Structure formats: structure tokens, C-alpha cells
Amino acid sequence: MLRIHFGELDSENYIYNPDAFFDNTYEDDWMMDPVTVDMVRDIDGSEVKGPRLIDSPFLGPIPTERLSGGVKTLILMKHDPDHVFNASACGDNCAGWILKLGRESDLLIRLGYLMDFGNDPFEIEIDNLGVVVHDKRELYETVLENELL
Amino acid sequence: MIGKYSIEVYNNRVHYFLTVQRNITVIQGNSASGKTELIRLINLYDTYGVSSGVSLKCGVICRVLTSNDWKTILSSLYSCIIFIDENEDFLKTKEFAEAVRGSDNYFVIVTRDDLSQLPYSVDEIYGLRNVTDSSKHKEYKRVYNETYKLYNLRTNSHFDPSLVVTEDTNSGVPI
């Protein structure tokens, strides 16, 4: 299940800056995983040509390190279960992927803003409260009423 | 520092147009809309000038502030536009809020998290969008990006709020 910690998180395995963390920790085989290829195509509109080469329609051929912070964070969520990542590096366009990753395995992330998870029902546990919410309205009301942000 | 400043930053691939008019401007929006690339280009120009291959047109100096010795650097800057990317962990500190309050620089901050210690207007929260296909830029090869207001509250359509929240003039944070 997807668990979200809202606001500040004080934990030894918490990564505040997933962008820099990715650059210094990613493995070549992560990049050739079909899920990674799909995420890069969907979020950045780019094609993974190899573990260290991306073809961007805007920037031309770029190294993996110049992917967007959002897609780097998604790749870390998928491939590095040992850390909790700051999902504020992800925009609303990453929300569908975060829900998908959370359906496929247990995933804890940190958020500092109210991400738009869309209008379909979902199951998200709010880590600060241990409460499970089922849609966007319930999520927003629970976060705001409990002053988590 | 007061007034409105236009900023144009470009290289051979991307071209950005921005206007800042308040001391704090926030840029948010989807992943991969070019926010970090904008900061990267400004930082390259700031470091290497014209030798970077980046062009930057603005009436005042544009700088990028990072976590590396930010207090010393900020205290030495006057009448500049200072860009800060979302990964800088000093953004939410009280020290930074106090430094901004006593500064005559403008700040352009890329962040999705709220900055509760800083007073900024909802009108100064922008996203970046690709306008390459607009008639203005269609003939060019670069990707053109400009800012747009994320929360456009000045709508012409009928607006009937169920609740209005106000603050008094003595709330201590003039915007």
C-alpha cells in the first residue's frame, strides 16, 4: 500500500534531495527496466536509448543525470526500497505512477504539498495518523483538518 | 529594489521568458516543465558569463543561490534577482526567512512545498509552459517556455463564494 508522510520527516533513511541522490546511486540496469522506460517516456517525453543516454525532444541527447527531478524520484521509488523519498520533487503528473507503485508494493513517501491524485478512488495510508483515506476529498480534508501541512 | 523586471534566458535548445514584479516569486508545476533547466542555465551564465554559451538579458544581475555558504553569499548581494531551486534545504529555515525580509533582492523560488515563513502573493505563483507552437515562436527551432499564473483569481465569469476569508491590515505581513 502507498503510505504518505505529510510535512517534515525526521528519519535516517529519508532522502530530502532525490535528484542528487539519484545521480550518485542509480544502477545501469534500473534504466533498462521497462517500467523506467515507460516512466521516462510519460513524464519527460523522452526515450531511454541506453543506461546512460536519453533522447529528449527538448534538449537533444542528454545523460541520465539530466532527467527531470520528478522522474528520477519515481525511478528511485521503484528500485530503491531502502529509502524514503521526498515526493515534493514530483509534480501532479507523477501522481498516477506513485499510486501504481503503491499498489504493486509497500511504498512510503514524504510529501510537502497536496498532490492531485485524480478523481478515481484509491487507498492511501496517511503515515502521520495511521488513517487510510479513499479519495482526493477525504485525503485533503484529513491533511488540512489535522494541520499536517 | 522595486519594479518589474523581464528576464530572457536562452541557449541553442531552450528559451525562457519571465517577468518578476514582487520580491518573492514562486515557480511550481508539473515535473519536466523545465524549472531545473532554467536554474541550470542561469547558474552557467552566472559562473562563466558569455563563455557559457548561455545568453541572459535582464536589467539587473541574476544569481543562483545554493546551500553552499548561502548566508555569506546572500549578505553580499544587493539589487539582484536570486534564483533558488527546490532541493536547497535552507529554504524552510527561519534564518532564510529573516534574511529575505531584510534583503532588497528579488527571489525566484522553485518549490512545491509551502513556505509558511515567507510572505508571498498567490498572484506570484507561476508555472512554466511550452509556447513553441504559438504563432509568436512557430518559425524558430528552439523550445520556448514562458511563465503563467497557476492561480488566476481574476476571472470574468460569475463567482459566488460560499466563504470569504480575510485578514486585517495589522496582520504584520504586508504583501
Contacts between the chains, C-beta under 8 A, distances in Angstrom:
chain1	res1	chain2	res2	distance
A	16	B	87	7.5
A	16	B	89	5.7
A	17	B	87	4.3
A	17	B	89	7.3
A	19	B	36	7.5
A	19	B	87	5.6
A	20	B	87	6.6
A	43	B	31	5.3
A	43	B	32	5.3
A	44	B	31	7.7
A	44	B	32	4.4
A	45	B	32	6.9
A	58	B	13	6.6
A	58	B	14	6.3
A	58	B	34	7.4
A	58	B	130	7.9
A	58	B	143	4.6
A	59	B	13	5.4
A	59	B	14	7.1
A	59	B	37	7.2
A	60	B	13	6.3
A	68	B	31	4.7
A	68	B	32	3.9
A	68	B	36	7.0
A	69	B	31	6.7
A	69	B	36	6.0
A	69	B	86	7.4
A	69	B	87	7.4
A	70	B	30	7.6
A	70	B	31	2.3
A	70	B	32	6.2
A	71	B	31	6.3
A	71	B	32	6.7
A	88	B	86	7.1
A	88	B	111	7.6
A	88	B	112	4.9
A	88	B	113	5.1
A	89	B	31	7.8
A	89	B	86	6.8
A	89	B	87	7.5
A	90	B	31	5.7
A	91	B	28	7.8
A	91	B	29	6.0
A	91	B	30	3.8
A	91	B	31	4.1
A	91	B	32	7.8
A	91	B	33	7.3
A	91	B	112	7.1
A	92	B	30	6.1
A	93	B	30	4.2
A	93	B	31	5.7
A	93	B	32	7.6
A	94	B	31	5.5
A	112	B	112	6.8
A	112	B	113	3.3
A	112	B	114	7.1
A	113	B	112	4.5
A	113	B	113	5.6
A	113	B	114	6.6
A	149	B	114	6.5
